[in-house]
Amino acid sequence: LLSIFKLAKMNRLENLKRHLSGNASKSVCQVETSDCSQGTPAIRTANSKQIVGNVSESTLAAYKKWHEGLEAGFSGKTDQLLSIFDELFSDDVVFRAPTYWSDKAGKEYVSFALMGVAQVFKDFEYTREIVSENTMTLEFKCRIGDEGPYIRGIDLITLNDEGKIVLLEVMTRPPKATLLLLEYQKKFMTEMGIIKN
């Protein structure tokens, strides 16, 4: 019985690979003409990454803007980061950071927190991305500072029906790297006047 389940799983994976291999050249919001209601997933490409599933245009647009905002931050274009995130975040966006017990809320707080992260994270890379309707799960790895330890984490992003981010929850490991991130973030957010010392 176990062998039958393993064989069925392998067949599903092979079918998915065949779907993905034929769709690598699509532009950001093109959709394969398959009918999702008949069990075949639509396949879209955004930022050269393939997204499988019935995902709306607003979710794809948010996915693309998220990456543009981070790229602006990593390139030192802080005004561009703030502009993109001002448009992408809902006014009352909630931020659950790995460095604080309580939730933080508001566009300004979340945008500046991400600006601070963009300044301290080096060699940042998303290693796995899962996008479904109104949800993005983005796994990343990077170094803290030029000589600091590596950190791994997950950005869990929830969107409303308009494609605005309403919840950003970040989880990171290992604890030593997370505590170092807390030190950098507290210093940056204090210098920016977002939190009081």
Backbone torsions as a table, in degrees:
resi	resn	phi	psi	omega
1	LEU	NA	-41.9	178.8
2	LEU	-61.2	-38.9	179.6
3	SER	-63.8	-35.6	178.7
4	ILE	-64.5	-42.9	178.9
5	PHE	-64.9	-41.9	178.9
6	LYS	-62.4	-42.3	179.2
7	LEU	-63.8	-42.9	178.5
8	ALA	-62.7	-41.2	178.7
9	LYS	-63.7	-42.4	178.9
10	MET	-62.7	-40.0	178.5
11	ASN	-63.2	-41.6	178.3
12	ARG	-63.4	-41.6	178.9
13	LEU	-64.2	-41.2	178.6
14	GLU	-63.9	-41.5	177.6
15	ASN	-62.0	-42.2	179.0
16	LEU	-64.0	-43.1	178.9
17	LYS	-60.8	-41.0	178.6
18	ARG	-62.4	-41.2	177.9
19	HIS	-62.6	-44.8	-177.1
20	LEU	-67.7	-39.5	-174.5
21	SER	-65.7	-26.9	-178.7
22	GLY	-90.7	6.5	-173.0
23	ASN	-129.5	20.9	-173.7
24	ALA	-72.1	-17.7	-174.3
25	SER	-99.5	9.1	-177.8
26	LYS	-72.4	150.8	178.3
27	SER	-82.3	-178.5	-167.3
28	VAL	-52.6	-45.0	-172.5
29	CYS	-118.6	25.5	174.6
30	GLN	-81.6	149.2	-179.8
31	VAL	-124.8	138.2	173.0
32	GLU	-63.0	147.6	-175.1
33	THR	-79.6	13.4	178.0
34	SER	-69.8	154.2	-178.7
35	ASP	-98.1	111.2	-177.2
36	CYS	-62.8	-28.6	-176.8
37	SER	-68.1	-18.0	179.5
38	GLN	-97.9	15.6	173.2
39	GLY	92.8	-3.5	177.9
40	THR	-97.9	122.1	-175.8
41	PRO	-71.8	143.9	170.8
42	ALA	-71.1	146.7	179.7
43	ILE	-124.0	124.7	179.6
44	ARG	-121.9	158.4	176.3
45	THR	-122.8	130.8	176.3
46	ALA	-137.4	130.5	-179.5
47	ASN	52.7	41.5	179.0
48	SER	64.3	13.9	177.9
49	LYS	-115.5	137.3	-178.8
50	GLN	-87.3	136.9	-179.0
51	ILE	-119.1	122.0	-178.6
52	VAL	-103.2	131.6	177.0
53	GLY	131.7	171.3	-179.4
54	ASN	-86.1	86.4	-174.5
55	VAL	-110.8	132.1	-176.3
56	SER	-74.6	165.3	176.9
57	GLU	-61.7	-37.2	-178.6
58	SER	-67.7	-35.2	176.8
59	THR	-68.1	-43.0	177.9
60	LEU	-63.0	-39.8	179.1
61	ALA	-64.7	-40.8	178.3
62	ALA	-64.8	-40.7	177.7
63	TYR	-57.9	-47.4	-178.9
64	LYS	-65.5	-43.2	-179.8
65	LYS	-64.7	-39.2	178.2
66	TRP	-56.1	-48.4	-179.5
67	HIS	-65.9	-39.1	177.8
68	GLU	-63.4	-40.7	179.3
69	GLY	-63.9	-45.4	178.4
70	LEU	-64.4	-42.3	179.3
71	GLU	-61.0	-40.3	176.0
72	ALA	-60.1	-43.5	179.3
73	GLY	-63.8	-45.3	180.0
74	PHE	-67.0	-23.2	178.0
75	SER	-90.1	1.9	179.0
76	GLY	80.8	12.1	179.9
77	LYS	-92.8	73.6	-172.5
78	THR	-65.7	-36.2	178.4
79	ASP	-62.4	-40.8	179.4
80	GLN	-66.7	-41.9	176.3
81	LEU	-56.5	-49.4	-178.1
82	LEU	-62.7	-39.2	179.8
83	SER	-65.3	-45.4	-179.4
84	ILE	-64.9	-46.0	-177.7
85	PHE	-71.9	-28.2	174.9
86	ASP	-61.5	-37.6	179.0
87	GLU	-78.1	-33.0	-173.1
88	LEU	-83.1	-33.7	-176.3
89	PHE	-86.5	143.3	170.0
90	SER	-71.5	160.3	-177.4
91	ASP	-59.2	-34.7	-176.5
92	ASP	-109.3	33.0	179.1
93	VAL	-52.3	139.3	-179.8
94	VAL	-106.7	135.4	-178.8
95	PHE	-118.2	120.8	174.7
96	ARG	-110.3	98.7	-175.0
97	ALA	-91.9	152.9	177.3
98	PRO	-72.6	-10.9	-174.4
99	THR	-100.5	-0.9	-179.5
100	TYR	-136.1	147.1	177.4
101	TRP	-76.0	-42.0	-173.4
102	SER	-93.1	155.3	175.7
103	ASP	-68.3	146.7	172.2
104	LYS	-114.4	148.4	-175.8
105	ALA	-135.3	153.2	174.8
106	GLY	108.1	144.4	-179.1
107	LYS	-56.4	-46.3	-175.0
108	GLU	-61.2	-47.7	-178.0
109	TYR	-60.1	-49.7	-176.1
110	VAL	-65.6	-41.8	-179.8
111	SER	-62.9	-43.1	179.4
112	PHE	-70.3	-34.6	176.0
113	ALA	-61.3	-42.4	178.5
114	LEU	-69.8	-32.7	175.2
115	MET	-62.6	-42.9	178.3
116	GLY	-63.3	-42.4	177.8
117	VAL	-61.8	-42.8	-179.1
118	ALA	-61.5	-28.2	179.4
119	GLN	-79.7	-27.5	-175.2
120	VAL	-100.2	-26.6	179.6
121	PHE	-76.0	131.7	177.3
122	LYS	-121.4	148.0	-179.9
123	ASP	54.8	41.7	-178.3
124	PHE	-70.5	136.9	179.1
125	GLU	-152.6	133.0	170.4
126	TYR	-81.7	125.6	-177.0
127	THR	-99.3	-20.4	177.6
128	ARG	-155.1	137.7	-178.5
129	GLU	-135.4	128.9	176.8
130	ILE	-124.6	119.5	-177.3
131	VAL	-121.3	125.0	174.2
132	SER	-131.3	-179.9	-175.8
133	GLU	-60.0	120.6	177.8
134	ASN	65.9	14.8	-179.7
135	THR	-144.3	137.3	172.7
136	MET	-129.7	131.5	175.9
137	THR	-120.3	110.7	-171.4
138	LEU	-122.1	113.7	-179.6
139	GLU	-91.7	133.4	-177.0
140	PHE	-132.1	165.2	170.6
141	LYS	-142.3	150.7	178.5
142	CYS	-170.6	179.6	175.1
143	ARG	-110.9	149.9	175.7
144	ILE	-96.1	111.3	-176.4
145	GLY	74.0	176.1	-176.4
146	ASP	-67.7	-33.8	-176.5
147	GLU	-118.8	5.8	-173.0
148	GLY	-76.6	179.7	-178.7
149	PRO	-74.2	161.2	173.9
150	TYR	-78.8	148.6	177.4
151	ILE	-133.2	143.5	174.5
152	ARG	-119.1	149.8	-178.8
153	GLY	-163.0	176.8	178.8
154	ILE	-135.3	130.1	170.1
155	ASP	-96.1	116.7	175.1
156	LEU	-104.4	114.3	-172.3
157	ILE	-117.9	128.7	177.4
158	THR	-114.9	132.8	-178.9
159	LEU	-110.1	153.5	170.1
160	ASN	-88.8	-176.8	-175.8
161	ASP	-68.0	-17.6	177.5
162	GLU	-89.3	0.7	179.6
163	GLY	84.2	16.7	176.8
164	LYS	-93.5	143.1	178.4
165	ILE	-76.0	124.3	179.0
166	VAL	-108.6	-19.2	179.5
167	LEU	-147.6	128.5	172.7
168	LEU	-123.4	114.0	178.1
169	GLU	-116.9	126.9	-177.3
170	VAL	-119.1	131.3	175.0
171	MET	-121.7	137.3	-178.5
172	THR	-136.4	161.3	174.3
173	ARG	-153.7	158.5	-1.8
174	PRO	-79.8	169.2	-177.2
175	PRO	-57.9	-37.8	-179.2
176	LYS	-59.9	-44.1	179.2
177	ALA	-68.6	-37.2	179.0
178	THR	-64.3	-40.6	177.7
179	LEU	-66.0	-36.4	175.8
180	LEU	-65.5	-40.5	176.4
181	LEU	-60.6	-40.7	177.4
182	LEU	-57.6	-44.4	178.8
183	GLU	-59.5	-48.4	179.2
184	TYR	-61.1	-45.1	-176.7
185	GLN	-65.9	-42.9	178.9
186	LYS	-60.4	-43.8	-179.9
187	LYS	-62.9	-47.5	-178.2
188	PHE	-64.3	-47.5	-176.9
189	MET	-67.2	-30.1	175.4
190	THR	-70.6	-44.8	178.2
191	GLU	-61.0	-33.9	-179.5
192	MET	-80.4	-9.0	-179.0
193	GLY	79.2	14.7	-179.2
194	ILE	-81.7	-37.2	173.8
195	ILE	-123.5	156.5	178.9
196	LYS	-98.8	144.0	-177.4
197	ASN	-71.9	NA	NA
